[in-house]
Amino acid sequence: MTNTASHAATTSADHTTRRATEAKSATRTTEFIAYLGVLVAIVVTAILVGDGGAEDGADLFDARQAMEYITYLTIAYLVSRGLAKSGSRESYSA
């Protein structure tokens, strides 16, 4: 019985001294890499897909649309990080 009691104390002590959280830091996730990739794709597309000298002056993908998509992408990324962090049981006070 002594051996089991000391093991339980060690286990609980290890649990209280653990400093890691369940979620990785934002810069180490695949969703951050995907966010940056899509962000670059939106900017490049907005630059390259212009009016092309069209006489009617139509711009198929203008800066306003690009900023709108970047805003939606950023909101989705922030929500996904919030969901990833919400499952974390670790307190951030230590």
ABEGO torsion letter per residue (X at the ends): XAAAAAAAAAAAAAAAABABBABBBAAABAAAAAAAAAAAAAAAAAAABBAGGBAAGBBABBAAAAAAAAAAAAAAAAAAAAAAAAABABBAAX
